[in-house]
């Protein structure tokens, strides 16, 4: 081989190593910074920015133009605070705003008349206002509003009288403006859930299939990484729960979204039980990793069951988005139970028996997400498991066709 060819080959391999190293570094940094999660969060919350801007403008206009308040700062502030509280919780936020304002006014007015104004008076007023607010509600926005109102009254009352009533009116206007804007400019309840669910489903399906592959090959490291990936789905689950809250608010407040209520309820039920299924799946993979690591027998049926769960979730997502619900995803879940029963009869260790139990738990939660009642789902899984074990004990010629 010529020296030039050797040098060229070495250069290509070196360039490949450099390229792989750069890609790995960029990927690692991207994961640490969480760009994907931030982008998904931005997509979900972008509508909030628009709603907050419109609500602030509306609140200021109503307070200034309609009621003649010269500088209605607290109307747009209350509107933005209500919008930004958390999607799906604006009603609670509105009440917290009003409770906080009331607590701040009561304490501020009562004490300033007695102890006057000054640094220590401001500190005293704020402390007592917050304590009063905490007796009226639970922390959060109540504390912020109570403290802010108390500071306002303590510092501006000697200069400008009559702030109390305008402050309450502005808070009411801001909160009402926020609710009106949410009704007029609502999120699309189905789209917002689907956008949050897609990356969660993709990651969940990938981790399940990877874990099943690791169980098949006896690679404890692969199973452990899939387990860790499943435990790392917390931020995506939180994003999905926020999306469900926002969708619930949209179908409740906006007449334009009332026709989506039935579809939303389906998603809401599915999301609730999907959360439980993921919890069961985490324990399932944790014990599977232990079983492989400890050298326990891991029958092929356990890996097959985990594969079936991944396939069932992929099909469930497709059916949910298409609106065409079939029995195929349910059949895949039941096949997972069949394989788990076969593995149990074949023989498993301590951790393997826990994996079998968690497969039954996950299967039950997935059936509940598909619309089965809890008692019905439990009965179906128990009956299917026992039936498969009974058929496995029969001679081959007497078994039912699969």
C-alpha positions, 0 to 999 in steps of 0.5 A: 500500500502506498504511503499516500493511501496510508496517510489518507486513510489515517486522516479520514479516521482522525477526522471521523474521530474528531467529528464524533467527539464534537457531535458527542460534546454538542449532544452532551451539552444540549442534554445538560442545557435541556434545549429540547425541553425548553423548546417544547416548553416554549411551544406550549407556553407561547400562547400564554405570552400572547394572552398576557399581553392582550390581557394587560392592554385590556386591563389598563384600557378599562381601568384608565379609559372607562374608570378614569384611574390616572395610573392603573398600574395594578390592573395590568399587573394583576392580569399578567399575574393571573395569566402567568400563574399556571395554565389551568389555575386562573380561577384560583389565581384570581381568588388569591389576588383578591385575598392578598390585596384584602389582607394587605389593605386591612393590615396596612390601613389599620397599622399606619394610622397607629404607628405611622410610616418609616422603615421599621413600620414598613417591615412590621406591616408587611410581616403582619399582612403576610401572616394574615394572608397565610391564615386566609389561604395557602402561600403563593400569590396570596403572600406576594399580593399581601406583601406588595399591597402592604408596602404600597399602603405603607409608603404611598398613603402619606403622599397620596390618599385614597389608594385602597379602593382603586387598588381593589378595583384594579385587581378585580379588573385585571383578574377579570380581563385575564379570564375574558382573554382566556375565553376569547383566545383559548389554547386548542385543547387537543393540539396542546396535549398532543404536542406535549405527549409526542416526545414523551411517548417517543422516549417511553417507547424507545426506553422500553424497547431498549430495555427489552433488547438488554434483557434478551442479550443479558446486558445489564448496562443497557437495561440500567440505562433504559431504567434511568431514562424512564426515571428521567421522564419527570419533566416531560410528564410535568409538561404533559400535566400542564398541557392537560390543565390548560386544555381543561381550562379551555374547554371549561371557559371558552364556548369556542372549545366546548365541542371538544369536551368529549375528546378532552375527557378521553385524553384526560383519562388516558393521561392520568393512567399513563402516569401510573403506568410509567410509575409501574414501568419504572419499578419493572425496569428497576427490578429487570436490571437487578435480575440481569445484573444478578444473573437470575434466569430471565426467560424470553417471555419477559423481554417479549412482554416489555417489547409488546408494551412498547408496541402497544404505546406506539399504536395507542398514540396513533389511535389517539391522534387519528381518533380511530380507536380499535382493539389492537392496542388492547390485544398487544397489552394482553399479549404482554400478559401472556408472555409474562405468564409463560415466563413465570411458569418457565421459572424466574428468580426473586427480581424476576417475579417482581418484574412479572407482577409489575407487568400485570400492574402496567397492563392494568393501568394501560387498559384503564387508560383505554377506557376499562373500569378499574375492577374490569381491568384487574379482572381481565388481567388476572383471568388472562394470566391464569388462563395462560398459565393453565394452557401452558400446563396442558400437553401441546396437543390440548392447548388452544390455538394462540 
